[in-house]
């Protein structure tokens, strides 16, 4: 029994939080950085998944960029309204993206989206 417990303990995933603001965090599990909303019980529901490289916010918006498939020669951009978010919503119901840099800059200007404040 003790051997089985040790195997499960040693085979668990590594994780940590790299950025947190209110109910949002950028967290990594093994090697993948994800942006998620806290469910209130210590878990998070993903909003932008796999290889988030930048994040920013203001009182209305969250913005994020990621390397798709870990390819650091490309970036995809995302944003969403904090007011529209809820832990029971799926990411595709509130997150806009992926956008190219030029598409994102157009939305940023039109909506006064915040700058990226943290880079990973």
C-alpha positions as CSV (number, residue, x, y, z in Angstrom):
1,X,0.0,0.0,0.0
2,X,2.8,2.4,0.9
3,X,4.5,1.7,-2.4
4,X,1.4,2.5,-4.4
5,X,1.0,5.8,-2.5
6,X,4.6,6.7,-3.2
7,X,4.2,5.9,-7.0
8,X,1.1,8.2,-7.2
9,X,2.8,11.0,-5.2
10,X,6.0,10.9,-7.4
11,X,4.1,10.7,-10.7
12,X,2.0,13.8,-10.0
13,X,2.3,16.9,-12.2
14,X,4.3,19.9,-11.2
15,X,2.4,23.2,-11.1
16,X,2.8,26.8,-10.0
17,X,1.2,30.2,-10.4
18,X,3.3,32.8,-12.4
19,X,0.8,35.7,-12.3
20,X,-2.4,36.4,-10.4
21,X,-4.9,39.2,-10.4
22,X,-8.2,38.8,-8.6
23,X,-9.8,35.6,-9.8
24,X,-7.4,35.3,-12.8
25,X,-4.1,33.6,-13.0
26,X,-1.4,32.4,-15.4
27,X,-0.4,29.0,-14.1
28,X,1.8,26.2,-15.4
29,X,1.2,22.5,-15.3
30,X,4.4,20.6,-16.2
31,X,5.7,22.9,-19.0
32,X,2.5,24.5,-20.3
33,X,1.5,28.1,-19.2
34,X,-2.3,28.7,-19.2
35,X,-4.5,31.6,-18.4
36,X,-7.6,30.7,-16.3
37,X,-10.3,31.8,-14.0
38,X,-10.3,30.6,-10.4
39,X,-13.3,28.4,-9.5
40,X,-13.0,29.2,-5.8
41,X,-12.0,25.7,-4.8
42,X,-8.3,25.9,-5.8
43,X,-8.9,24.9,-9.4
44,X,-8.9,27.0,-12.5
45,X,-10.8,26.8,-15.8
46,X,-8.8,27.6,-18.8
47,X,-9.4,30.7,-20.9
48,X,-6.2,30.8,-23.0
49,X,-4.4,27.5,-23.1
50,X,-0.9,26.2,-23.8
51,X,2.1,28.4,-24.0
52,X,0.8,31.8,-22.8
53,X,3.7,34.2,-23.2
54,X,2.2,37.6,-22.2
55,X,-0.7,38.9,-20.2
56,X,-2.2,42.2,-19.2
57,X,-5.4,43.6,-17.7
58,X,-7.3,46.7,-16.7
59,X,-10.6,47.0,-14.8
60,X,-12.6,45.7,-17.9
61,X,-10.3,43.5,-20.0
62,X,-7.8,40.7,-19.9
63,X,-5.4,40.4,-22.9
64,X,-3.1,37.5,-23.5
65,X,-0.7,36.2,-26.2
66,X,0.6,32.7,-26.7
67,X,3.0,30.8,-28.8
68,X,0.8,28.3,-30.7
69,X,2.2,24.8,-30.4
70,X,5.2,26.2,-28.5
71,X,6.4,27.8,-31.8
72,X,8.2,31.0,-30.6
73,X,8.4,32.4,-34.1
74,X,4.6,33.0,-34.1
75,X,2.2,34.6,-31.7
76,X,-1.6,34.5,-31.4
77,X,-3.5,37.2,-29.5
78,X,-6.6,37.0,-27.3
79,X,-8.8,39.2,-25.2
80,X,-12.0,39.0,-23.2
81,X,-14.3,41.1,-21.0
82,X,-14.1,40.4,-17.3
83,X,-17.7,41.3,-16.9
84,X,-18.8,38.7,-19.4
85,X,-16.8,35.9,-17.7
86,X,-18.1,33.3,-15.3
87,X,-16.6,30.0,-14.2
88,X,-19.6,28.2,-15.7
89,X,-18.9,29.6,-19.2
90,X,-16.7,27.9,-21.7
91,X,-13.7,29.8,-23.1
92,X,-15.2,29.9,-26.6
93,X,-18.2,31.8,-25.2
94,X,-16.2,34.8,-24.1
95,X,-12.6,34.7,-25.4
96,X,-12.0,36.5,-28.7
97,X,-9.1,35.0,-30.7
98,X,-6.8,33.8,-32.0
99,X,-6.0,37.1,-33.7
100,X,-3.0,38.2,-35.7
101,X,-0.9,41.0,-34.3
102,X,-2.5,43.5,-36.8
103,X,-6.0,42.3,-35.9
104,X,-5.3,42.6,-32.2
105,X,-3.8,46.1,-32.6
106,X,-7.0,47.2,-34.4
107,X,-9.2,45.8,-31.6
108,X,-6.8,47.3,-29.0
109,X,-7.2,50.8,-30.5
110,X,-10.9,50.5,-31.0
111,X,-11.7,49.1,-27.5
112,X,-8.8,50.7,-25.5
113,X,-7.5,47.3,-24.5
114,X,-4.7,47.3,-21.9
115,X,-1.0,46.8,-22.6
116,X,0.8,43.5,-21.8
117,X,2.2,43.9,-18.4
118,X,3.8,40.5,-17.8
119,X,5.9,38.5,-20.2
120,X,7.0,34.9,-19.6
